[in-house]
Amino acid sequence: MASTHSGSWDAAATLAARVVRAARAATGLDLAPEEALLRRGSARHGADFQANLAMSLARRLGRDPRELAAQIVRELDVRGLAAPAQIAGPGFINFRLDDAWIAGALAATSSDPHLGAAADHAPRRVVVDYSAPNIAKEMHVGHLRSTIIGDALARVLRFVGDDVIAQNHVGDWGTQFGMLIEELDDSGWSADGAISDLDAFYRRARAHFEADPAFASRARERVVALQAGDPATRAAWRQLVAESHRHFAVVYGLLDVALTPADMAGESSYNDQLPGVVEALASAGLLQPDRGALCVFPEGFRNRDGAPMALIVRKSDGGYGYATTDLAAIRHRVGALGAQRLLYVVGAAQRQHLHMVFATARAAGWLAEGVEAEHVAFGSVLGEDGKVLRSRAGESVKLVDLLHEAITRAGDAIVARSGVADEALARTVGIGAVKYADLSSDRVSDYVFSFERMLALDGNTSVYLQYAHARAAKVLRLAGDGAVAADDADHLLREQHERALGLALLGFGPAVDHVVSTLQPHRLCTYLYEVATAFSAFYESCPILTAGEPRLRAPRLRLTSHTAAVLRTGLDLLGIGAPERL
Ligand code: ARG
């Protein structure tokens, strides 16, 4: 039977391996586990899983699919795991897991701190580049996705044992600082020494720059002074940076993301390393002059006319830009931080930039063999009109405003339901809803931001999951301490809904592992929704505390407690709270 390590409690993976072994014996073909084509089975046929490989193999070999299925089944050994396989239709091979196996798997995974995840994971050091707002600008919804997705991935990777280093690649350098510092000198700080509205400040500086040539030339001189390290100019720049960090910290606090000042690695932190990047590229023979600038033309990148595309590493005025900084960051992350995997949680629009940077770093030898760099791309947030989300005034929407509105709406809903105001709960529900709406859609697609939909009590929402968790928590509270430990595993899976819930709970490990391999948090959301749905069917049809026979009570409580653990842990991996009451 299954060994003690929890990887073997992945029923689908175990079945797939056995099916493939049998199919190899039956056909002599060397097949990979995915070629078992193992799918969820239909409950109507009493099947938990089905393997669909007989049809495609038969086509390949010019044989009769049903007959081939029968031959595979003859070679198949699923003792201790499932009942003898049944062939259906044109050659589906159906499996029904043994109740005893499910019960054993539930006992093992419920007491495992990882609830069945991460059994075979080889830990790595992973840098996750996420959030990365820009100084002297308010964070907007574009940064919302990066922050939420990056934080969820960091949590999931930490959970499975990776050594995660978050890097907040804040945009804190560039020629715009000349005009911002001059504006600071002119219109200055408000009385309380703060800039209350960063965006308005930025707009004012830009307007000033465009309308006033004297101001513009002072701003240009400021850029030179800043780059030369003039103390007064540097001090003004540092003030601006600090002020922006205060604004970011408010948003991070509201979102409850784990980003700290220690994770800040702004563009400016690479300044000293930029000349070295260019020199190293030159000695590697990768640089080409182009209209006064120095460029790399990484292989495989061509524009619409088929001409090679340039990654500019030194501009014609001698300055360095975004690409050079990203190259320096790669050297730092691999060299100094020892990263084996680099993740960039950045909007899809920067795909080409990042891929050119990766290709250049690879050519320069900074991404050693075995070190992966991946763009974890995401789409835009759309308004209900299907266009990129804007405020009524047509400006991009501020993140803080959105988050506060979510909290307010959640609070109103709580008052309407329970008659009591609860601020902390409103926050957990409201922020959770914003995060979950983002994480539960396929990250590469755009999604429509709708308060109404994200705060709905039913459907695939965080509120639904939190509600299921609170319901389970209430049952456990009423049962009292110690009620769950007393157990009678033989009666664990008598009813259809108990068995379905048990099977769903076993899916936690595979779901988490799937997020690790695909970097798609929505896989975990879809899974948790399934668990919540299975729990509510179980809850409706299987009395727990009032179970007629006392020996039904303990196993049902155990399923309930396992459900609560899966929902709580799963929500936590998404960065969402699971309140005890709702
Ligand atoms: N600050 C950039 C922006 O707002 C994102 C930076 C992403 N990270 C990176 N290493 N380029 O678009």
Residues whose N, C-alpha, C, O or C-beta is under 5 A from the ligand:
A	BS01	LIG	D129 A132 P133 H169 G171 V346
